[in-house]
Amino acid sequence: MKERWFNEAEYSSAAVGARLSTDAASIRPSTGDAIWNSLFWSGCETVAGKIGSKLSGRQK
């Protein structure tokens, strides 16, 4: 097993980010905007709830 795979250009954070962005762009049209928006807003609500919980002093 290669120990220094992270030093290769194809595994750089920029290359991985570009691949993820391309994959997400290709998946979105096939799933439809309704599902995409639902998942997006659900994630936003989760994050907002956690931030609100931390700010109010109630930690879960």
VOLUM-31158 format. One record per residue: residue number from 0; x, y, z of N, C-alpha, C, O, CB in turn; residue in three letters. Coordinates in pm, 1 decimal. Atoms other than C-alpha are relative to their C-alpha. Glycine has a CB too. Layout:
+-----+----------+----------+----------+----------+----------+----------+----------+----------+----------+----------+----------+----------+----------+----------+----------+-----+
|   i |      nc1 |      nc2 |      nc3 |     cac1 |     cac2 |     cac3 |      cc1 |      cc2 |      cc3 |      oc1 |      oc2 |      oc3 |     cbc1 |     cbc2 |     cbc3 |  aa |
+-----+----------+----------+----------+----------+----------+----------+----------+----------+----------+----------+----------+----------+----------+----------+----------+-----+
| NUM |        X |        Y |        Z |        X |        Y |        Z |        X |        Y |        Z |        X |        Y |        Z |        X |        Y |        Z | ALA |
...
+-----+----------+----------+----------+----------+----------+----------+----------+----------+----------+----------+----------+----------+----------+----------+----------+-----+
END
This chain:
+-----+----------+----------+----------+----------+----------+----------+----------+----------+----------+----------+----------+----------+----------+----------+----------+-----+
|   i |      nc1 |      nc2 |      nc3 |     cac1 |     cac2 |     cac3 |      cc1 |      cc2 |      cc3 |      oc1 |      oc2 |      oc3 |     cbc1 |     cbc2 |     cbc3 |  aa |
+-----+----------+----------+----------+----------+----------+----------+----------+----------+----------+----------+----------+----------+----------+----------+----------+-----+
|   0 |     84.3 |   -118.5 |      0.0 |      0.0 |      0.0 |      0.0 |     88.2 |    124.0 |      0.0 |    188.5 |    131.6 |     71.0 |    -95.6 |      0.3 |    121.9 | MET |
|   1 |    -75.8 |   -123.3 |     10.2 |    124.8 |    342.2 |    -90.0 |    -24.1 |     87.1 |    123.0 |   -138.5 |    108.0 |    163.1 |    -37.4 |     75.8 |   -128.1 | LYS |
|   2 |     13.7 |    -81.6 |   -119.9 |    192.6 |    560.6 |    211.3 |     -7.9 |    148.4 |    -30.6 |    -57.8 |    225.7 |     51.3 |    114.7 |    -25.9 |     92.6 | GLU |
|   3 |     -5.9 |   -143.2 |     30.2 |    238.2 |    892.7 |     36.2 |    -94.6 |     39.5 |   -112.9 |    -61.0 |    124.9 |   -194.9 |    141.6 |     39.5 |    -36.4 | ARG |
|   4 |     95.4 |    -30.9 |    105.3 |    -67.4 |    902.6 |   -186.6 |    -45.6 |    144.6 |      5.1 |    -81.2 |    201.7 |    -98.0 |   -119.1 |    -91.3 |      9.6 | TRP |
|   5 |     47.4 |   -137.1 |    -14.8 |   -160.1 |   1245.0 |    -47.4 |     93.5 |    101.9 |    -62.6 |     56.0 |    218.0 |    -78.5 |    -18.8 |     32.0 |    145.2 | PHE |
|   6 |    -93.5 |    -90.6 |     65.7 |    147.2 |   1396.8 |   -211.3 |    -22.4 |      8.3 |   -150.5 |     32.8 |     96.3 |   -216.4 |    141.5 |    -43.7 |     27.6 | ASN |
|   7 |     24.4 |      1.1 |    143.1 |     20.7 |   1314.2 |   -559.2 |   -102.9 |    106.0 |    -37.1 |   -196.9 |    132.4 |     37.9 |    -46.9 |   -138.5 |    -45.4 | GLU |
|   8 |     86.7 |   -110.4 |     44.4 |   -149.4 |   1590.9 |   -757.9 |   -145.7 |    -41.6 |    -12.8 |   -234.7 |     38.6 |     15.0 |     48.6 |     54.1 |   -133.1 | ALA |
|   9 |    138.2 |     42.6 |     17.9 |   -459.8 |   1383.5 |   -829.9 |    -76.6 |    -10.7 |    132.1 |   -199.5 |    -17.4 |    131.2 |     -3.3 |   -132.8 |    -71.3 | GLU |
|  10 |     64.1 |      8.1 |   -131.2 |   -530.4 |   1362.9 |   -453.9 |      8.0 |    131.1 |     77.8 |    -22.2 |    134.3 |    197.1 |     63.2 |   -110.6 |     81.0 | TYR |
|  11 |     -7.3 |   -128.8 |    -69.4 |   -474.9 |   1730.4 |   -373.0 |   -141.1 |     45.2 |     36.5 |   -238.6 |     -1.4 |    -22.4 |     71.4 |    107.4 |    -88.2 | SER |
|  12 |    132.3 |    -45.6 |    -42.2 |   -759.2 |   1910.7 |   -198.5 |    -72.5 |     70.0 |   -114.5 |   -194.7 |     59.6 |   -125.8 |     11.6 |     94.2 |    120.5 | SER |
|  13 |     62.4 |    -67.4 |    114.3 |   -820.8 |   2118.5 |   -511.3 |    -56.4 |   -101.1 |    -99.5 |   -166.8 |    -82.9 |   -150.8 |    101.3 |     91.7 |    -70.0 | ALA |
|  14 |     45.6 |    101.5 |     95.1 |   -847.8 |   1810.4 |   -733.1 |   -120.4 |    -76.5 |     54.7 |   -215.6 |   -103.8 |    -18.5 |    114.0 |    -97.6 |    -32.8 | ALA |
|  15 |    112.2 |     72.0 |    -60.9 |  -1076.1 |   1627.6 |   -489.8 |   -123.5 |     90.0 |      2.7 |   -234.0 |     44.6 |    -26.9 |     36.1 |    -47.6 |    143.9 | VAL |
|  16 |    112.1 |    -94.4 |     -1.5 |  -1293.4 |   1938.6 |   -450.3 |    -61.7 |     17.9 |   -137.7 |   -183.9 |     24.7 |   -150.9 |     45.7 |    134.5 |     52.9 | GLY |
|  17 |     50.3 |    -13.7 |    136.8 |  -1321.8 |   1977.8 |   -826.9 |    -79.2 |   -123.2 |    -41.8 |   -183.2 |   -111.5 |   -106.5 |    115.9 |     23.5 |    -97.6 | ALA |
|  18 |     73.6 |    123.4 |     33.8 |  -1425.5 |   1612.9 |   -865.5 |   -134.3 |     -5.0 |     71.9 |   -235.1 |    -43.0 |     12.4 |     83.5 |   -124.6 |     36.2 | ARG |
|  19 |    125.6 |     -0.6 |    -74.9 |  -1687.4 |   1646.3 |   -591.8 |   -100.0 |     99.5 |    -58.6 |   -219.5 |     71.0 |    -66.8 |     26.3 |     33.1 |    146.7 | LEU |
|  20 |     85.4 |   -100.8 |     59.9 |  -1823.5 |   1962.1 |   -750.7 |    -58.0 |    -49.4 |   -132.1 |   -176.2 |    -29.3 |   -160.0 |     77.7 |    129.5 |    -21.2 | SER |
|  21 |     46.3 |     54.6 |    127.9 |  -1845.1 |   1794.2 |  -1091.2 |   -103.5 |   -109.4 |     23.0 |   -205.9 |   -114.2 |    -45.2 |    118.7 |    -55.3 |    -81.6 | THR |
|  22 |     94.4 |    107.7 |    -30.7 |  -2016.1 |   1489.6 |   -941.6 |   -133.8 |     56.4 |     47.2 |   -239.7 |      9.8 |      5.0 |     58.4 |    -93.6 |    107.0 | ASP |
|  23 |    123.3 |    -59.5 |    -51.9 |  -2268.2 |   1705.1 |   -755.6 |    -78.8 |     66.3 |   -112.6 |   -201.5 |     57.3 |   -117.2 |     31.7 |    102.7 |    110.7 | ALA |
|  24 |     67.0 |    -66.2 |    112.2 |  -2342.9 |   1904.1 |  -1071.0 |    -66.2 |   -100.9 |    -93.1 |   -170.3 |    -71.9 |   -152.1 |     99.7 |     85.1 |    -78.3 | ALA |
|  25 |     59.4 |    100.6 |     88.7 |  -2409.5 |   1585.7 |  -1266.0 |   -115.6 |    -74.4 |     67.3 |   -204.8 |   -124.1 |     -1.3 |    106.5 |    -99.9 |    -44.8 | SER |
|  26 |    105.8 |     69.5 |    -72.2 |  -2630.4 |   1433.7 |   -995.7 |   -125.1 |     87.5 |     12.1 |   -237.1 |     37.0 |      4.6 |     49.3 |    -41.6 |    139.1 | ILE |
|  27 |    113.1 |    -89.5 |    -24.3 |  -2850.1 |   1738.5 |   -940.9 |   -108.3 |     -6.8 |   -107.2 |   -225.6 |    -20.4 |    -72.3 |     49.3 |    140.7 |     10.8 | ARG |
|  28 |    107.2 |      5.6 |    100.4 |  -3032.5 |   1734.8 |  -1276.8 |    -76.1 |   -132.6 |      0.1 |   -195.7 |   -135.4 |    -29.0 |     57.8 |     23.9 |   -137.4 | PRO |
|  29 |     66.9 |    129.8 |      4.4 |  -3108.1 |   1364.4 |  -1249.1 |    -93.1 |    -21.5 |    119.4 |   -188.2 |    -99.0 |    110.1 |    103.3 |   -111.0 |     -5.1 | SER |
|  30 |     84.6 |     17.2 |   -118.3 |  -3259.8 |   1392.6 |   -900.9 |   -113.1 |    101.6 |      5.0 |   -212.8 |     81.6 |     74.3 |     83.5 |     10.8 |    125.8 | THR |
|  31 |    104.1 |   -102.2 |      3.0 |  -3461.0 |   1703.2 |   -971.2 |     23.2 |    106.1 |    105.9 |     79.3 |     79.6 |    212.3 |   -136.6 |    -63.2 |     19.3 | GLY |
|  32 |    -20.3 |   -112.9 |    -90.5 |  -3461.3 |   2041.2 |   -806.0 |    -78.3 |    -13.6 |    130.2 |    -34.0 |     36.6 |    233.6 |    -38.9 |    128.3 |    -68.9 | ASP |
|  33 |     80.6 |     12.8 |   -122.1 |  -3734.0 |   1949.1 |   -556.2 |     74.4 |    -78.6 |    106.9 |     77.9 |    -37.7 |    223.0 |   -133.9 |    -68.0 |    -30.8 | ALA |
|  34 |    -75.2 |     80.7 |    -96.2 |  -3525.9 |   1679.1 |   -390.9 |    124.0 |     76.0 |     46.0 |    156.3 |     77.8 |    164.8 |     40.1 |   -136.3 |    -61.8 | ILE |
|  35 |   -121.9 |    -75.0 |    -31.6 |  -3212.0 |   1891.9 |   -407.1 |    -32.4 |    110.3 |    100.7 |     36.7 |    124.4 |    201.6 |     63.0 |     60.4 |   -128.9 | TRP |
|  36 |     38.2 |   -109.4 |    -90.1 |  -3386.7 |   2189.2 |   -243.1 |    -42.0 |    -52.7 |    136.7 |     -9.8 |      7.5 |    239.1 |   -113.7 |     82.2 |    -61.3 | ASN |
|  37 |     42.7 |     59.5 |   -126.4 |  -3541.5 |   1967.4 |     21.7 |    120.1 |    -37.9 |     85.9 |    124.6 |     -7.6 |    205.1 |    -87.3 |   -123.1 |    -25.7 | SER |
|  38 |   -120.0 |     38.6 |    -75.0 |  -3205.4 |   1825.2 |    121.3 |     78.9 |    121.7 |     45.8 |    129.5 |    125.0 |    158.0 |     88.9 |    -90.2 |    -85.0 | LEU |
|  39 |    -74.2 |   -121.2 |    -34.1 |  -3041.8 |   2167.9 |    114.4 |    -62.5 |     70.6 |    120.0 |      6.4 |    103.2 |    216.7 |      5.3 |     95.0 |   -120.2 | PHE |
|  40 |     65.1 |    -72.8 |   -108.3 |  -3301.7 |   2334.8 |    335.8 |     -6.0 |    -81.7 |    128.7 |     -2.7 |    -25.2 |    238.1 |   -140.0 |     40.4 |    -41.5 | TRP |
|  41 |     -4.0 |     85.2 |   -118.1 |  -3312.2 |   2038.1 |    570.9 |    135.1 |     13.5 |     70.3 |    142.1 |     21.5 |    192.9 |    -26.6 |   -147.0 |    -38.3 | SER |
|  42 |   -133.7 |    -18.4 |    -56.3 |  -2936.8 |   2072.4 |    618.2 |     14.9 |    136.4 |     64.9 |     75.5 |    149.0 |    171.3 |    105.8 |    -17.7 |   -107.7 | GLY |
|  43 |     -6.4 |   -135.4 |    -56.3 |  -2971.2 |   2447.1 |    674.7 |    -73.9 |      7.9 |    133.4 |    -26.4 |     71.3 |    227.6 |    -58.9 |    101.9 |    -98.7 | CYS |
|  44 |     76.4 |     -0.2 |   -124.3 |  -3237.6 |   2390.8 |    939.8 |     75.7 |    -70.5 |    112.1 |     72.3 |    -26.9 |    227.2 |   -135.4 |    -66.5 |    -21.3 | GLU |
|  45 |    -78.2 |     72.7 |   -100.1 |  -3016.1 |   2139.5 |   1118.0 |    112.5 |     87.2 |     53.5 |    133.3 |     95.9 |    174.5 |     57.1 |   -129.6 |    -59.5 | THR |
|  46 |   -111.3 |    -86.1 |    -40.8 |  -2720.2 |   2377.0 |   1122.0 |    -52.0 |    116.9 |     82.5 |      5.1 |    149.9 |    186.5 |     77.7 |     51.6 |   -123.4 | VAL |
|  47 |     56.0 |   -114.3 |    -73.7 |  -2935.3 |   2670.6 |   1232.8 |    -46.2 |    -42.5 |    139.2 |    -27.5 |     30.7 |    236.4 |   -117.7 |     62.3 |    -78.1 | ALA |
|  48 |     43.0 |     50.1 |   -130.5 |  -3084.8 |   2459.7 |   1511.8 |    115.9 |    -22.8 |     94.2 |    106.8 |      8.7 |    212.9 |    -76.8 |   -127.9 |    -16.4 | GLY |
|  49 |   -117.7 |     23.2 |    -84.0 |  -2742.5 |   2359.4 |   1638.6 |     62.8 |    131.4 |     45.2 |    104.8 |    144.7 |    160.1 |    103.4 |    -84.2 |    -75.4 | LYS |
|  50 |    -56.0 |   -130.6 |    -36.4 |  -2617.4 |   2718.1 |   1629.4 |    -88.8 |     66.8 |    104.5 |    -38.7 |    120.0 |    203.6 |     14.4 |     91.0 |   -125.1 | ILE |
|  51 |     92.1 |    -58.8 |    -96.9 |  -2929.4 |   2841.2 |   1809.4 |     10.2 |    -66.5 |    135.6 |      3.8 |      0.4 |    238.8 |   -141.7 |     -9.2 |    -50.5 | GLY |
|  52 |    -12.7 |     74.1 |   -124.1 |  -2890.8 |   2569.6 |   2069.5 |    126.4 |     40.1 |     75.5 |    124.2 |     57.6 |    197.3 |      0.5 |   -149.6 |    -27.9 | SER |
|  53 |   -126.9 |    -40.4 |    -63.4 |  -2528.4 |   2664.3 |   2135.4 |    -10.6 |    141.9 |     55.9 |     35.7 |    169.9 |    166.4 |    117.0 |     -8.6 |   -101.6 | LYS |
|  54 |     10.0 |   -139.3 |    -43.0 |  -2610.5 |   3034.4 |   2156.3 |    -91.9 |     17.4 |    120.4 |    -69.8 |    105.7 |    203.3 |    -49.3 |     85.8 |   -114.3 | LEU |
|  55 |     92.1 |    -11.7 |   -112.8 |  -2896.9 |   2980.2 |   2399.3 |     51.3 |    -72.0 |    123.7 |     -7.8 |    -61.0 |    231.1 |   -135.8 |    -54.5 |    -38.0 | SER |
|  56 |    -58.9 |     67.9 |   -114.7 |  -2678.6 |   2767.8 |   2623.4 |    -50.5 |   -141.0 |     21.8 |     -4.5 |   -209.3 |    113.4 |    -24.9 |     79.0 |    121.7 | GLY |
|  57 |     50.5 |    137.8 |    -13.4 |  -2872.3 |   2444.2 |   2577.3 |     74.9 |    -87.8 |    -99.0 |     51.8 |    -80.4 |   -219.7 |   -155.5 |     -7.5 |    -25.0 | ARG |
|  58 |    -77.2 |     89.0 |     87.3 |  -2633.0 |   2186.7 |   2441.1 |    -59.7 |   -138.0 |      1.4 |    -95.3 |   -190.6 |    106.8 |    147.0 |     -5.7 |     42.8 | GLN |
|  59 |     55.7 |    135.6 |     10.5 |  -2759.5 |   1854.2 |   2314.0 |    111.5 |    -98.1 |    -19.8 |     86.9 |   -218.1 |    -31.1 |   -101.5 |    -10.7 |   -115.2 | LYS |
+-----+----------+----------+----------+----------+----------+----------+----------+----------+----------+----------+----------+----------+----------+----------+----------+-----+
END
